[in-house]
Structure formats: structure tokens, C-alpha cells
Amino acid sequence: MLDVDRLVSYYGPIRALRGVSLRVEPGEAVAVLGPNGAGKSTLLRSISALVKPRHGSISYQGRRISGMKPYEIVRLGVVHVPEGRRIFTQLTVYENLMMGAYSRDGADIRDDFDFVFGLFPDLAEKKRQRGGELSGGQQQMLAIGRALMSRPTLLLLDEPSLGLSPILVEQLGQAIGDIRQRTGMSLLLVEQNAALALEMTTRFYVMQTGQVAISGVSAEVALEDIRHAYLGGPAAPPV
């Protein structure tokens, strides 16, 4: 479905990705782990064309997408929820969700509102409030909901649990599991919370200094081994 081959990307003079290769199969959930500065966010930004790769290729459903515009990639079904939520704070919840549906023809958007509000009841209750008035957890729900309004087949999630309380992290994990179960969409998840990421995914990649250090099956790896060898610090308790 998604095939990233020897990708090299720069931020100015800094080489952030050094020949990264990975794949995501249809219906699969894949985690990308690693310390800060490893290139995880750059990888997602390169896939969604927010960063232009210098070398390598990105293909989606057999079609090369490296070199396309971001809106063209969205229309193919690849949708990116960036780190830090990036919602429109001056727009209402309803208007933010409508922005996610900008590439749609409008014929069946009502069903998508029902789907998003069913997943995140808080958003239904606050649909006339401005995005900037929501809590951090509600803003993350809104960012994911906005992405769902475009009906993605591959969802790129960058640090969805960042800054959230343990209770909200658990709720978010359940919601993402529900989304995948009900839609069958694929997921590429960048996440600092290794326990959460391994619980939600079937395979993982660990990045260091812009390269893939190891990869494997999520259910077959010991969290403590990953954290000590590649992420640093003690193992986190299960979420």
C-alpha cells in the first residue's frame, strides 16, 4: 500500500532522513518509534509532501506520490494529523470538521459527521464552540476528526498522545482502535509512548539519527529491550 524506499530529506542544510525505507500493507497499523530528533516527524511530513524529499521514492497503492502536491496526496487517501494538533483555533468545531471535507463533493458528509461525533461525543456537545476554547484532549480529538472527514485510507498520526493525561491517552487509544475496526483504514503512527504504540500496531520501526535502526513485529518484542537499547530510560508502565 505505502512503500517508502531509501528516502533522503533535508531541513535546510541538515539531512534529517538518511535513506529510510519502510512499508505499510492494506489494513495494517505500523509504529515509528525513536528519540527526539530521530527524523520521525520529517518522515511523515515527507510522505504528505510538506517536506520535499531530496532522494528516494514514495509510492502509494502502486503510484509514485513523491513530487505531488499535498492536496493531491490527500485526494488519494493519505491524510496527516500533525504533531501539536494544528487546528483552526478561531473556527468552530463544526467549521474545523468541514475544512477536513474540503476535497469532498458534499453528498454524504452528514454520515461522516455522525461517525466523528459518535467516536468523540465531546465534539458533538461543543460543535459551536471555537477550537481554541477546547481542552488539549478535545483539540486532539478534533484534529483526528478533521482528518477522518476526508475519508482517508491511510492515516498518518504524529504524536497523538503528546501532552495528554493517562486517562485521555487510554480513551484516544480506544478511539483509534475503533476507527480501524470500523473502517479498515491503514495507520502509520509516530509516537513517543512506546507502550501505547506497540499495543496499537502490528509492526514497528525504530529510527535513530535519520535511519531505521531495527524493525519487527509489535507483539514479539519486549518493550524494555526497545526502551533501553534505542529510546533511553526505564520502561514505561503499560497504558
C-alpha positions in Angstrom: 0.0 0.0 0.0 2.6 2.5 1.1 6.2 1.9 0.1 9.0 4.3 1.2 12.3 3.5 -0.5 15.7 4.9 0.6 14.2 8.3 1.4 16.5 11.3 2.0 15.1 14.6 3.2 16.7 17.8 4.4 15.7 20.7 6.6 17.9 23.5 5.1 21.4 22.2 5.3 20.6 19.4 7.8 20.0 15.9 6.5 17.0 14.7 8.6 16.4 11.4 6.8 19.3 9.2 5.6 17.9 6.6 3.3 14.8 5.5 5.2 12.8 2.5 3.8 9.5 1.2 5.2 6.2 -0.2 4.1 2.6 -0.3 5.3 0.3 -3.0 4.0 -3.5 -2.6 3.4 -5.4 -2.6 6.8 -2.1 -2.6 8.7 -1.1 -0.5 11.7 2.6 0.4 11.9 4.5 2.3 14.6 7.6 4.5 14.1 9.5 4.9 17.4 12.6 6.7 18.3 14.1 9.6 20.4 13.5 13.3 19.7 15.4 14.3 16.6 15.4 10.9 15.0 13.5 12.1 11.9 10.1 10.6 12.7 8.1 13.7 12.1 10.2 14.5 9.0 9.2 11.1 7.6 5.5 11.8 7.9 6.0 15.3 6.5 7.9 13.9 3.6 5.1 11.4 2.8 2.5 14.1 2.9 4.6 16.5 0.8 5.1 19.1 3.5 8.8 18.4 3.1 10.2 17.7 -0.4 12.5 14.7 -0.4 15.9 15.1 -2.0 16.4 11.4 -3.0 14.4 8.2 -2.9 10.8 7.5 -3.7 7.4 7.2 -2.0 4.6 5.1 -3.6 1.0 4.6 -2.6 -1.1 1.9 -4.0 1.4 1.3 -6.7 1.5 5.0 -7.7 4.6 7.2 -7.1 3.5 10.2 -5.0 6.8 11.8 -4.2 6.7 15.1 -6.2 2.9 15.5 -5.8 1.3 18.4 -4.0 -0.1 17.9 -0.5 -3.8 18.3 -1.6 -3.2 15.7 -4.4 -2.0 13.2 -1.8 -5.0 13.9 0.4 -7.3 13.2 -2.5 -5.6 9.8 -3.0 -6.5 9.0 0.6 -3.3 9.8 2.6 -4.1 12.2 5.4 -1.7 13.6 8.0 -2.6 14.6 11.6 0.5 16.7 12.6 2.1 16.9 15.9 0.7 19.7 18.0 -2.9 19.3 16.6 -2.8 22.4 14.3 -6.5 23.0 14.4 -8.0 26.3 13.4 -8.5 28.0 16.8 -10.8 30.8 15.6 -13.1 28.4 13.8 -15.8 26.4 15.5 -15.6 22.6 15.9 -18.1 22.2 13.1 -16.1 24.5 10.8 -12.9 22.7 11.6 -14.5 19.4 10.6 -15.9 21.0 7.4 -12.3 22.0 6.5 -11.4 18.4 6.6 -14.1 17.7 4.0 -12.9 20.4 1.5 -12.0 17.8 -1.1 -15.3 16.0 -0.9 -18.4 16.7 -3.1 -20.7 17.1 -0.1 -23.2 14.4 -1.0 -22.6 12.2 2.1 -20.8 14.4 4.5 -23.6 14.1 7.0 -22.7 10.5 7.6 -19.1 11.5 8.4 -20.3 14.0 11.0 -22.3 11.2 12.6 -19.3 9.0 12.6 -16.9 11.6 14.1 -19.5 12.7 16.7 -20.1 9.0 17.6 -16.4 8.5 18.2 -15.9 11.8 20.1 -19.1 12.8 21.9 -17.4 15.8 23.4 -17.1 17.3 19.9 -20.8 16.9 19.3 -21.6 18.8 22.6 -19.2 21.6 21.6 -19.7 21.8 17.9 -20.5 25.5 18.0 -17.5 26.4 20.2 -14.3 27.7 18.8 -11.4 25.3 18.6 -9.2 27.4 20.8 -11.7 27.1 23.6 -11.3 23.3 23.8 -9.1 21.3 26.2 -5.9 19.8 24.8 -7.5 16.4 24.6 -10.6 17.7 22.8 -8.3 19.5 20.4 -6.6 16.2 19.6 -10.0 14.6 19.0 -10.8 17.5 16.7 -7.6 17.1 14.7 -8.3 13.4 14.2 -11.9 14.0 13.4 -11.0 16.7 10.9 -8.7 14.1 9.2 -11.5 11.5 9.2 -13.8 13.9 7.3 -11.7 13.4 4.2 -12.2 9.6 4.4 -8.6 8.5 4.4 -7.4 5.0 3.5 -4.1 5.7 5.2 -3.9 7.9 8.4 -0.6 9.4 9.4 -0.6 10.2 13.1 2.2 12.2 14.7 2.5 12.0 18.5 -1.3 11.9 19.2 -0.8 11.3 22.9 1.7 14.2 23.5 0.7 16.3 26.5 -2.4 14.2 27.4 -3.3 12.7 30.7 -3.1 8.9 31.1 -6.9 8.7 31.1 -7.2 10.7 27.8 -4.4 8.6 26.3 -6.4 5.5 27.1 -9.5 7.0 25.6 -7.6 8.1 22.5 -6.1 4.6 22.0 -9.6 3.1 22.2 -11.0 5.6 19.7 -8.1 4.9 17.2 -8.8 1.1 17.6 -12.5 1.7 16.9 -11.7 3.8 13.8 -9.5 1.0 12.4 -12.0 -1.7 13.2 -14.9 0.1 11.7 -13.2 1.5 8.6 -10.3 -0.9 7.9 -8.0 2.0 7.2 -4.2 1.7 7.5 -2.3 3.6 10.1 1.3 4.9 10.3 1.8 6.1 13.9 4.7 8.2 15.2 4.6 8.0 19.0 6.9 8.6 21.9 4.8 6.4 24.2 6.3 3.1 23.1 3.9 1.0 25.2 0.9 2.6 23.6 2.4 2.4 20.1 3.2 -1.3 20.3 -0.2 -2.1 21.8 -2.0 -0.4 18.8 0.1 -1.7 16.0 1.2 -4.9 14.3 4.7 -3.9 13.3 7.2 -1.3 14.3 10.3 0.6 13.1 12.7 2.3 15.4 14.6 5.3 14.0 17.9 6.8 15.1 19.6 9.8 13.6 17.5 9.7 10.4 17.8 6.0 9.8 15.9 2.8 10.6 17.8 1.0 13.4 15.6 -2.0 13.8 12.1 -3.2 12.8 9.9 -6.1 13.8 6.6 -7.5 14.9 5.0 -5.5 17.8 3.7 -8.5 19.7 7.1 -10.2 19.6 9.3 -7.5 21.1 10.0 -6.7 24.7 9.2 -3.1 25.4 12.0 -2.8 27.9 14.5 -4.0 25.3 13.4 -1.3 22.9 13.4 1.5 25.5 16.9 0.6 26.9 18.6 0.0 23.6 17.1 2.7 21.4 14.8 5.1 23.4 16.7 5.5 26.6 15.4 5.5 30.2 13.4 2.9 32.1 10.5 1.0 30.6 7.1 2.8 30.9 4.2 1.1 32.6 1.6 -0.4 30.2 -1.1 2.0 29.2 
